[in-house]
């Protein structure tokens, strides 16, 4: 399952999310109603819900998770780690009845894509964290990720892993380089291009291709992109819109260029070095899957401690070496560079895990789609995509 899930329709499987987006007051939880008595001091445990294949495992025993075991040994806190998040909307629908009714979800920590985190934050469904318990987060969090529009100062969210939405292409089969988003509309790529079908996954990069500052985009910018993509669909430039299955088309050669995620391309390059990933000259979107503590979590302090543990550069380096996404802890790069294993040390030089200074200047975190905008924008985008 992709960790950058497809938004298949307005609200997806989360009917309550669609209602909340329309401003139903009953869904919002006031600050004073979000916390319960924290049992962390007496009850040394927590429950963590995450995506599949999103934590390091032991090569000889995939049921062992070295960094997580390290936390348990260091702190004496046991972690019930549940790989239950397969889709942002699906999981939202699963826990939203509890949250909107001021009940515990049974989870102390969850990992959600930032565009969906924005919905939780606006609904008041997650708690502010105590940064006094998180010195590593305060010191080591990547400056590029510190203050997204939906959560200024990262009071309620902390990036777990990040990634880049850019362009992947087969350099050998195409026979030339791709440097800009507009290169996707070239004649020699007609019918050999795919775009991501999810609204939240796709729109920012396309706007950047038009020179838009995605940290402050406007309605006109969105509709300009839609007009543009409609034209490309009608003239047959775009083969199809995809979820994470774009990788199959790229590997088979049916597609020569596509919107893609940096972490996927690292894996593809291991088998085919002709596949390249480009951060366009106009820029690319930097996104995150972030850790949040839902309302009425019974072990808030334990969860805050675990989050800070993963911001220890040594721990962050071990996790980055396994998941191969953009590491939100730049200081982990030096740790990997000193690794005795050559393959591991080489990861420190991989700009898709640790973007260099030139690439960082072209990365931006997009302003998210607000609840008032979502109905109109999702309807238009889904019509183009065919959802």
Phi and psi in degrees as a GROMACS rama.xvg file:
@    title "Ramachandran Plot"
@    xaxis  label "Phi"
@    yaxis  label "Psi"
@TYPE xy
-71.1391  141.741  UNK-2
-82.9239  -10.4962  UNK-3
-105.78  82.8595  UNK-4
-72.6806  159.215  UNK-5
-82.1721  126.117  UNK-6
-83.8412  96.5412  UNK-7
-78.2375  -26.5438  UNK-8
-162.392  168.432  UNK-9
-56.3374  119.371  UNK-10
79.7058  -12.9939  UNK-11
53.8682  -133.979  UNK-12
-83.144  -0.977155  UNK-13
-99.6662  80.6944  UNK-14
-58.3538  -36.0407  UNK-15
-65.6365  -31.6822  UNK-16
-65.7139  -39.2932  UNK-17
-64.8668  -40.2734  UNK-18
-64.5248  -44.5248  UNK-19
-62.0062  -37.8343  UNK-20
-63.2087  -25.1996  UNK-21
-87.0937  1.93164  UNK-22
90.9269  26.4992  UNK-23
-64.8772  114.289  UNK-24
-62.692  -27.8334  UNK-25
-65.0522  -21.2002  UNK-26
-76.3631  -28.3538  UNK-27
-76.2349  138.215  UNK-28
-111.533  123.482  UNK-29
-67.414  151.114  UNK-30
-51.8856  -37.1747  UNK-31
-72.4167  -10.4048  UNK-32
-105.159  10.8671  UNK-33
-93.4741  -26.4546  UNK-34
-107.641  155.192  UNK-35
-125.022  173.993  UNK-36
-58.408  126.388  UNK-37
-79.2658  123.493  UNK-38
-97.8672  11.4083  UNK-39
-58.3313  -42.17  UNK-40
-62.0212  -38.2679  UNK-41
-95.021  -22.619  UNK-42
-120.975  94.4156  UNK-43
-80.9633  72.7709  UNK-44
-159.592  169.607  UNK-45
-161.492  158.874  UNK-46
-113.38  127.741  UNK-47
-121.652  118.666  UNK-48
-98.229  126.674  UNK-49
-140.327  177.605  UNK-50
-82.7756  156.467  UNK-51
-63.4929  148.801  UNK-52
57.9437  38.1323  UNK-53
-124.583  25.8244  UNK-54
-151.629  152.495  UNK-55
-66.2859  142.612  UNK-56
-126.819  162.576  UNK-57
-76.0408  135.702  UNK-58
-59.8056  -34.7542  UNK-59
-90.7469  -19.5895  UNK-60
-143.526  95.594  UNK-61
-64.4616  -10.6914  UNK-62
-82.7078  -9.33131  UNK-63
-97.4959  140.216  UNK-64
-124.061  95.8163  UNK-65
-55.5752  -46.2641  UNK-66
-67.6298  -37.3168  UNK-67
-68.0146  -40.2696  UNK-68
-63.4084  -34.0723  UNK-69
-63.9961  -39.1046  UNK-70
-64.4272  -44.4931  UNK-71
-62.5747  -40.1688  UNK-72
-69.2434  -39.1814  UNK-73
-70.5536  -35.8768  UNK-74
-110.267  -19.1083  UNK-75
77.8547  9.36298  UNK-76
-95.5059  124.303  UNK-77
-87.8886  142.512  UNK-78
-119.543  122.456  UNK-79
-89.043  100.376  UNK-80
-96.1582  116.913  UNK-81
-118.335  118.791  UNK-82
-89.5836  78.86  UNK-83
-118.931  -0.68076  UNK-84
-99.3612  109.052  UNK-85
-108.962  -14.7062  UNK-86
-160.536  135.329  UNK-87
-58.9227  -47.8006  UNK-88
-67.8422  -41.1695  UNK-89
-60.5015  -45.1052  UNK-90
-68.6497  -36.9261  UNK-91
-57.0042  -46.6046  UNK-92
-64.1649  -29.3511  UNK-93
-71.0563  -41.1558  UNK-94
-104.862  -9.25722  UNK-95
-63.5178  -35.2708  UNK-96
-58.0575  -40.0634  UNK-97
-66.3845  -45.3469  UNK-98
-66.641  -42.8505  UNK-99
-74.8628  -16.5638  UNK-100
-103.104  16.6909  UNK-101
60.6982  43.4227  UNK-102
-121.586  158.824  UNK-103
-71.1181  143.67  UNK-104
-86.5717  -11.1316  UNK-105
81.9541  7.96338  UNK-106
-127.186  140.267  UNK-107
-99.3065  -16.4326  UNK-108
-153.542  134.881  UNK-109
-134.473  157.03  UNK-110
-121.695  118.261  UNK-111
-133.87  148.835  UNK-112
-65.4874  143.281  UNK-113
-57.8848  -35.1475  UNK-114
-63.1999  -30.315  UNK-115
-84.8927  -32.1535  UNK-116
-53.7344  -37.149  UNK-117
-57.132  -36.7992  UNK-118
-67.6746  -44.6371  UNK-119
-61.0506  -43.8913  UNK-120
-63.4097  -45.1516  UNK-121
-65.9549  -30.7326  UNK-122
-81.3487  -7.65752  UNK-123
70.8448  35.161  UNK-124
-99.3271  0.5344  UNK-125
-131.445  157.383  UNK-126
-99.3358  149.639  UNK-127
-68.834  144.946  UNK-128
-94.1676  153.779  UNK-129
-91.6456  100.9  UNK-130
-66.9961  -16.6676  UNK-131
-63.4162  -24.3441  UNK-132
-90.7407  1.81839  UNK-133
-133.118  63.1191  UNK-134
-64.5558  -32.1709  UNK-135
-66.4666  -41.2076  UNK-136
-60.4394  -47.1644  UNK-137
-60.5799  -34.4624  UNK-138
-88.1842  -38.9194  UNK-139
-109.592  -9.34263  UNK-140
-60.7518  131.495  UNK-141
-53.4013  127.362  UNK-142
-56.2997  -29.847  UNK-143
-65.4356  -20.645  UNK-144
-108.428  5.66954  UNK-145
-76.0325  -23.6758  UNK-146
-148.223  69.869  UNK-147
-67.5114  159.83  UNK-148
-58.7767  -33.9543  UNK-149
-82.7028  -13.8987  UNK-150
-149.503  73.8523  UNK-151
-58.1623  127.1  UNK-152
78.678  4.848  UNK-153
51.903  51.2188  UNK-154
-74.594  -31.3975  UNK-155
-113.679  -9.82003  UNK-156
-134.899  149.794  UNK-157
-137.255  124.668  UNK-158
-58.508  132.474  UNK-159
-89.3205  -54.0329  UNK-160
-142.519  156.526  UNK-161
-123.744  173.84  UNK-162
-160.975  173.748  UNK-163
-122.293  132.336  UNK-164
-95.3851  113.737  UNK-165
-138.847  -142.314  UNK-166
-125.55  131.22  UNK-167
-109.424  145.68  UNK-168
-154.975  159.638  UNK-169
-94.829  103.069  UNK-170
-64.9209  -40.0047  UNK-171
-68.0304  -44.9172  UNK-172
-73.205  -34.0998  UNK-173
-76.4252  -35.1749  UNK-174
81.9373  12.397  UNK-175
-159.844  173.549  UNK-176
-91.9742  155.442  UNK-177
-113.307  128.865  UNK-178
-124.136  -19.8008  UNK-179
-132.535  158.734  UNK-180
-61.4313  -38.3499  UNK-181
-63.6467  -17.9676  UNK-182
-63.958  -21.5745  UNK-183
-65.8055  -20.17  UNK-184
-96.1719  10.8089  UNK-185
-67.8202  152.459  UNK-186
-61.3028  -35.5691  UNK-187
-74.2482  -1.84251  UNK-188
-110.624  10.3757  UNK-189
-59.8895  125.042  UNK-190
76.0504  5.48731  UNK-191
-122.451  24.6307  UNK-192
-121.777  138.994  UNK-193
-123.996  149.492  UNK-194
-121.17  156.309  UNK-195
-71.7601  139.02  UNK-196
-83.3265  -24.1134  UNK-197
-71.5298  128.406  UNK-198
-54.1828  -51.4022  UNK-199
-67.7408  -25.8009  UNK-200
-82.424  -24.9244  UNK-201
-107.262  -32.8193  UNK-202
-67.0462  -35.0371  UNK-203
-64.6604  -48.2603  UNK-204
-61.0011  -39.9033  UNK-205
-65.4621  -37.2237  UNK-206
-64.5339  -41.0805  UNK-207
-61.0747  -33.4102  UNK-208
-62.0123  -22.064  UNK-209
-96.6694  9.91126  UNK-210
81.6635  18.7069  UNK-211
-85.1671  139.395  UNK-212
-79.3155  106.038  UNK-213
-74.5744  -6.96941  UNK-214
-76.5624  -13.3154  UNK-215
-147.472  37.9022  UNK-216
-65.0908  160.313  UNK-217
-125.226  172.704  UNK-218
-57.7262  -41.8448  UNK-219
-60.498  -35.9345  UNK-220
-64.5199  -40.7245  UNK-221
-64.9427  -46.9197  UNK-222
-69.9864  -29.863  UNK-223
-62.7009  -42.293  UNK-224
-62.9071  -43.9556  UNK-225
-61.6169  -42.8751  UNK-226
-59.2017  -42.9925  UNK-227
-63.685  -47.2538  UNK-228
-68.4485  -35.0582  UNK-229
-59.0882  -42.0612  UNK-230
-63.9124  -41.5261  UNK-231
-68.9964  -33.8612  UNK-232
-65.0044  -45.5836  UNK-233
-65.6816  -30.4805  UNK-234
-93.5974  5.7836  UNK-235
81.0197  15.9738  UNK-236
-70.7979  -36.5228  UNK-237
-96.2639  121.309  UNK-238
-66.8188  -48.1897  UNK-239
-170.33  170.687  UNK-240
-104.121  140.141  UNK-241
-130.717  163.966  UNK-242
-92.7359  -138.944  UNK-243
-74.7201  -3.74202  UNK-244
-74.3101  2.38266  UNK-245
-59.108  -26.7545  UNK-246
-63.1363  -34.673  UNK-247
-64.4016  -43.5406  UNK-248
-65.0844  -38.1619  UNK-249
-68.8151  -42.0194  UNK-250
-66.9443  -39.2612  UNK-251
-73.3109  -21.2782  UNK-252
92.6984  -1.35205  UNK-253
-65.8315  -27.3444  UNK-254
-121.759  138.428  UNK-255
-103.054  -21.2549  UNK-256
-152.317  146.409  UNK-257
-161.908  159.225  UNK-258
-66.3685  139.586  UNK-259
-154.114  163.393  UNK-260
-102.966  139.322  UNK-261
-57.3745  -42.1587  UNK-262
-62.8704  -36.5256  UNK-263
-64.4226  -41.2845  UNK-264
-67.8524  -34.1428  UNK-265
-56.723  -43.3418  UNK-266
-67.0701  -41.0744  UNK-267
-65.6563  -37.5192  UNK-268
-65.354  -23.9006  UNK-269
-62.4372  -31.1805  UNK-270
-100.616  -24.5328  UNK-271
-142.433  95.8019  UNK-272
-67.862  -8.77289  UNK-273
-75.0469  -16.4719  UNK-274
-81.7047  127.272  UNK-275
-122.338  155.263  UNK-276
-119.72  134.486  UNK-277
-126.561  134.605  UNK-278
-90.8305  108.033  UNK-279
-54.7365  156.025  UNK-280
-60.0017  -28.9811  UNK-281
-78.0208  -15.6541  UNK-282
121.881  169.612  UNK-283
-145.294  162.573  UNK-284
-86.3196  130.052  UNK-285
-100.113  122.758  UNK-286
-125.698  169.558  UNK-287
-141.153  153.121  UNK-288
-104.083  123.817  UNK-289
-117.214  151.004  UNK-290
-82.9109  135.191  UNK-291
-139.596  150.876  UNK-292
-106.169  108.946  UNK-293
-69.3045  160.84  UNK-294
-55.1723  147.533  UNK-295
61.985  22.4115  UNK-296
-65.1233  134.484  UNK-297
-85.92  -11.1135  UNK-298
-131.859  55.1388  UNK-299
-62.1616  -47.3289  UNK-300
-63.7416  -37.991  UNK-301
-63.694  -40.3075  UNK-302
-65.5986  -41.839  UNK-303
-61.8254  -37.3438  UNK-304
-67.6021  -38.9339  UNK-305
-66.4034  -42.1706  UNK-306
-57.4502  -45.351  UNK-307
-66.9298  -33.0113  UNK-308
-59.2395  -41.8001  UNK-309
-74.2673  -5.06472  UNK-310
-99.2798  1.56706  UNK-311
-65.564  122.824  UNK-312
-53.5659  -34.8094  UNK-313
-63.46  -43.5788  UNK-314
-71.2884  -43.8497  UNK-315
-59.3662  -35.8516  UNK-316
-66.166  -42.2508  UNK-317
-64.5216  -39.9552  UNK-318
-67.9635  -43.1241  UNK-319
-62.1906  -36.9508  UNK-320
-65.2756  -23.027  UNK-321
-94.6771  -45.1446  UNK-322
-85.5586  -26.787  UNK-323
63.8734  27.2407  UNK-324
-98.0102  177.245  UNK-325
-65.738  124.061  UNK-326
-79.8658  126.608  UNK-327
-77.9677  3.51854  UNK-328
-119.311  87.2994  UNK-329
-54.4624  -29.6845  UNK-330
-64.0385  -17.0263  UNK-331
-68.8531  -19.1858  UNK-332
-59.7546  -43.1801  UNK-333
-64.8155  -34.5539  UNK-334
-63.6761  -46.4336  UNK-335
-66.8298  -37.0078  UNK-336
-61.392  -27.8418  UNK-337
-91.3074  3.00094  UNK-338
-64.4334  143.522  UNK-339
-72.0341  -33.7761  UNK-340
-72.6377  124.556  UNK-341
-62.37  -40.8945  UNK-342
-63.7868  -39.7995  UNK-343
-68.9532  -43.4281  UNK-344
-61.6121  -32.6042  UNK-345
-65.5023  -24.9783  UNK-346
-63.9229  -25.7027  UNK-347
-64.0337  -25.7132  UNK-348
-93.6718  -0.984477  UNK-349
-80.8368  114.521  UNK-350
-72.73  -8.67272  UNK-351
-86.2898  -6.29012  UNK-352
-109.267  -41.7294  UNK-353
-128.016  87.2481  UNK-354
-54.8705  137.24  UNK-355
-79.8212  177.188  UNK-356
-59.9747  -40.9298  UNK-357
-64.1856  -42.6839  UNK-358
-68.5402  -40.0589  UNK-359
-59.2856  -32.6849  UNK-360
-65.9303  -21.4491  UNK-361
-100.643  3.55188  UNK-362
-100.723  142.561  UNK-363
-147.466  148.368  UNK-364
-93.2671  120.674  UNK-365
-71.7752  144.845  UNK-366
-63.0938  132.784  UNK-367
-77.0056  165.251  UNK-368
-80.0572  123.999  UNK-369
-76.9832  167.296  UNK-370
-62.9619  -34.7172  UNK-371
-73.7831  -26.5894  UNK-372
-83.4543  -27.6229  UNK-373
-60.3161  -43.2045  UNK-374
-57.7054  -51.9585  UNK-375
-63.0644  -47.2118  UNK-376
-69.3896  -40.99  UNK-377
-64.8645  -39.1347  UNK-378
-62.538  -43.1045  UNK-379
-69.0759  -46.0654  UNK-380
-64.3667  -44.1194  UNK-381
-64.3096  -31.0653  UNK-382
-66.1726  -40.1186  UNK-383
-65.9278  -44.4053  UNK-384
-74.6503  -26.5762  UNK-385
94.6193  25.3396  UNK-386
